């Protein structure tokens, strides 16, 4: 993994791009959880969402390392 990505002359840290991808995936996951009604089984929704985001971010980082 390189340290920076050139975006029209602006160097963006690659971790920022990975965090954005993980955020979009976790947004989709939140929508699915909301539609299926799974949040009624969750004690603290914001802590659960943060945990899901961290897990997804770890998966995205591992996946980017393998590609």
C-alpha distances in whole Angstrom, upper triangle without the diagonal:
4,7,9,10,14,16,19,19,18,14,13,11,8,10,13,12,11,14,16,15,16,19,21,20,22,25,26,26,28,30,31,32,34,36,36,38,36,36,39,38,36,37,35,33,31,30,29,27,25,24,23,21,19,19,18,15,14,15,12,9,10,11,7,6,9,9
4,6,8,11,14,17,16,15,11,11,9,7,10,12,12,12,15,17,17,18,21,22,22,24,26,27,28,30,32,33,34,36,38,39,40,38,38,41,41,38,39,37,35,32,31,31,29,26,26,26,23,21,22,20,17,17,18,15,12,14,14,11,10,13,12
4,7,10,13,16,15,13,9,9,6,6,8,10,11,12,14,16,16,18,20,21,22,24,26,27,28,30,32,33,34,36,38,39,40,38,37,41,40,37,38,35,33,31,30,30,28,25,25,25,22,20,22,20,17,17,18,16,13,15,16,13,12,16,15
4,7,9,12,11,9,6,5,4,5,8,9,9,11,14,14,16,17,19,20,22,23,25,26,28,29,31,32,34,35,37,38,40,38,37,41,40,38,39,36,34,31,30,30,28,25,26,26,22,21,23,21,18,19,20,17,14,17,17,14,14,17,16
4,6,10,9,8,5,5,6,6,10,10,9,11,14,14,14,17,18,19,21,23,24,25,27,28,30,31,33,34,36,37,39,37,37,40,40,38,39,36,34,31,31,31,28,26,27,26,22,22,23,21,18,19,20,16,15,18,17,14,15,18,16
4,6,6,6,5,6,9,10,13,12,11,14,16,16,17,20,21,21,23,25,26,27,29,31,32,33,35,36,38,39,41,40,39,43,43,40,42,39,36,33,34,34,31,29,30,29,25,25,27,24,21,23,23,20,19,21,21,17,18,21,19
4,5,5,6,7,10,11,14,12,11,14,16,14,16,19,19,19,22,24,24,25,28,29,30,32,34,34,36,38,39,38,38,41,42,39,41,38,35,32,33,33,29,28,30,28,25,25,27,24,21,24,24,20,20,23,21,18,20,23,20
4,6,8,10,14,15,18,16,14,18,20,18,19,22,23,22,25,27,27,28,31,32,32,34,36,37,38,40,42,41,41,44,45,42,44,41,38,35,36,36,33,31,33,32,28,29,31,28,25,27,27,24,23,26,25,22,24,26,23
4,6,9,13,15,18,16,15,19,20,19,21,24,24,24,27,29,29,30,33,34,35,37,39,39,41,43,44,43,42,46,47,44,45,42,39,36,37,37,34,32,34,33,29,30,31,29,26,28,29,25,24,27,26,23,24,27,24
4,6,10,12,15,13,13,16,17,17,19,21,21,22,25,26,26,28,31,31,32,35,36,37,38,41,42,41,40,43,44,41,42,39,36,33,34,34,31,29,31,30,26,27,29,26,23,25,26,23,22,25,25,21,23,26,23
4,7,9,12,11,11,14,16,15,17,20,20,21,24,25,26,28,29,30,32,34,35,36,38,40,41,40,39,42,42,39,40,37,35,32,32,33,30,27,29,28,25,24,26,24,21,23,24,20,19,22,22,18,20,23,21
4,6,8,7,8,11,12,12,14,16,17,18,20,21,22,24,26,27,28,30,32,33,34,36,37,36,35,38,39,36,37,34,31,28,28,29,26,24,25,25,21,21,23,21,17,19,20,17,16,19,19,16,18,21,19
4,5,5,7,9,10,11,13,15,16,17,19,20,22,24,25,26,28,30,31,32,34,35,36,35,34,37,37,34,35,32,30,27,26,27,24,22,23,22,19,18,20,18,15,16,18,15,13,16,17,14,15,18,17
4,5,5,6,9,10,11,12,14,16,17,18,20,22,23,24,26,28,29,30,32,33,35,33,32,36,35,33,34,31,29,26,26,26,23,21,21,21,17,16,18,16,13,14,15,12,10,13,13,10,11,15,14
4,5,5,6,9,10,10,12,14,15,16,18,20,21,22,24,26,26,28,30,31,32,30,29,33,32,29,30,28,25,23,22,22,20,17,18,18,14,13,15,13,10,11,13,10,8,12,13,10,12,15,15
4,5,5,6,9,10,10,12,14,15,16,19,20,21,23,24,25,27,29,30,31,29,28,32,32,29,30,27,24,22,22,22,19,17,18,18,14,14,16,14,11,13,15,12,11,15,15,13,15,18,17
4,5,5,6,9,10,11,13,14,15,17,19,20,22,23,24,26,28,29,30,29,28,32,32,29,31,28,25,23,23,23,19,18,19,18,14,15,16,13,11,13,14,10,10,14,13,11,14,16,15
4,5,5,6,9,10,11,12,14,16,16,18,20,21,22,24,26,27,28,27,26,30,29,27,28,26,23,21,21,20,17,16,16,15,12,12,13,10,7,9,10,7,7,10,10,8,11,14,13
4,5,5,6,9,10,10,12,14,15,16,18,20,20,22,24,25,26,24,24,27,27,24,25,23,20,18,18,17,14,13,14,13,9,9,11,9,6,10,11,8,9,12,13,12,14,17,17
4,5,5,6,9,10,11,13,14,15,17,19,20,21,23,25,26,24,23,27,27,25,26,24,21,18,19,19,15,14,16,14,11,12,14,11,9,13,13,10,12,15,14,13,16,19,18
4,5,5,6,9,10,11,12,14,16,17,19,20,21,23,24,23,23,27,27,24,26,24,21,19,20,19,15,15,16,13,10,12,13,9,8,11,11,8,10,13,12,11,14,16,15
4,5,5,6,9,10,10,12,14,15,16,18,20,21,22,20,20,24,23,21,23,21,18,16,16,15,12,11,12,10,7,8,9,6,5,9,8,6,9,12,11,12,15,16,16
4,5,5,6,9,10,10,12,14,15,16,18,20,21,19,18,22,22,20,22,19,16,14,15,14,10,10,12,10,7,9,11,8,8,12,12,10,13,15,15,15,18,20,20
4,5,5,6,9,10,11,13,14,15,17,19,20,19,19,23,23,21,23,21,18,16,18,16,13,13,15,12,10,13,13,10,10,14,13,11,14,17,16,16,19,20,19
4,5,5,6,9,10,11,12,14,15,17,18,17,17,21,21,19,22,20,17,16,17,15,12,13,13,10,8,11,11,7,9,12,11,10,13,15,14,14,18,19,18
4,5,5,6,9,10,10,12,14,15,16,15,14,18,18,16,18,16,13,12,13,11,8,9,10,7,6,9,9,7,9,12,11,11,14,16,16,17,20,21,21
4,5,5,6,9,10,11,12,14,15,15,14,18,19,17,19,17,13,13,14,13,9,11,13,10,9,13,13,11,12,16,15,14,17,19,19,19,23,24,23
4,5,5,6,9,10,11,12,14,14,14,18,19,17,20,19,15,15,17,15,12,14,15,11,11,15,14,11,14,17,15,15,18,20,18,19,23,23,23
4,5,5,6,9,10,11,12,11,11,15,15,14,17,16,13,13,15,12,9,12,12,9,9,13,12,10,13,15,14,14,18,19,18,20,23,23,23
4,5,5,6,9,10,10,10,9,13,14,12,15,14,10,11,13,10,8,11,12,9,10,13,13,12,15,17,17,17,20,22,21,23,25,26,26
4,6,5,6,9,10,10,10,14,15,15,18,17,13,14,16,14,11,14,16,13,13,17,17,15,17,20,19,19,22,24,23,24,27,28,28
4,5,5,6,8,9,10,13,14,14,18,17,14,16,17,14,12,16,16,13,14,17,16,15,18,20,19,19,22,23,22,24,27,27,27
4,6,5,6,5,6,10,10,10,14,14,11,13,14,11,10,14,14,11,13,16,16,15,18,20,19,20,23,24,23,26,28,29,29
4,6,5,6,6,9,11,11,14,14,11,13,15,13,12,15,16,14,15,19,18,18,20,23,22,23,26,27,26,28,31,32,32
4,5,8,9,11,13,14,17,18,15,17,19,16,15,19,19,17,18,22,21,19,22,25,23,24,27,28,27,29,32,32,32
4,6,8,10,11,13,16,17,15,17,19,16,15,19,19,16,19,22,20,19,23,25,23,24,28,28,27,30,32,32,32
4,6,6,8,10,13,14,12,15,17,14,14,18,18,16,19,22,21,20,24,25,25,26,29,30,29,31,34,34,35
4,5,6,7,11,12,10,14,15,11,12,16,15,13,16,19,18,18,21,23,22,24,27,27,27,29,32,32,33
4,5,5,8,9,7,10,12,9,10,14,14,13,15,18,18,18,21,22,22,24,27,27,28,30,32,33,34
4,6,8,10,9,13,14,12,13,17,17,16,19,21,21,21,24,26,26,27,30,31,31,33,36,36,37
4,7,9,9,13,13,11,13,16,15,15,18,20,19,20,23,24,24,26,29,29,30,32,34,35,36
4,6,6,10,9,7,10,13,12,12,15,17,17,18,21,22,22,24,26,27,28,30,32,33,34
4,6,9,9,8,11,13,13,14,17,18,18,20,22,23,24,26,28,29,30,32,34,35,36
4,6,6,6,9,10,11,12,14,16,17,19,20,22,23,24,26,27,29,30,32,34,35
4,6,5,6,9,10,10,12,14,15,16,18,20,21,22,24,26,27,28,30,32,33
4,5,5,6,9,10,10,12,14,15,16,18,20,21,22,24,25,27,29,30,31
4,5,5,6,9,10,11,12,14,15,17,18,20,21,23,24,26,27,29,30
4,5,5,6,9,10,11,12,14,15,17,18,20,21,22,24,26,27,29
4,5,5,6,9,10,10,12,14,15,16,18,20,21,22,24,26,27
4,5,5,6,9,10,10,12,14,15,16,18,20,21,23,25,26
4,5,5,6,9,10,11,12,14,15,17,18,20,21,23,25
4,5,5,6,8,10,11,12,14,15,16,18,20,21,22
4,5,5,6,9,10,10,12,14,15,16,18,20,21
4,5,5,6,9,10,11,12,14,15,17,19,20
4,5,5,6,9,10,11,12,14,16,17,19
4,5,5,6,9,10,10,12,14,15,16
4,5,5,6,9,10,10,12,14,15
4,5,5,6,9,10,11,13,14
4,5,5,6,9,10,11,12
4,6,5,6,9,10,11
4,5,5,6,9,10
4,5,5,7,9
4,5,5,6
4,5,5
4,6
4
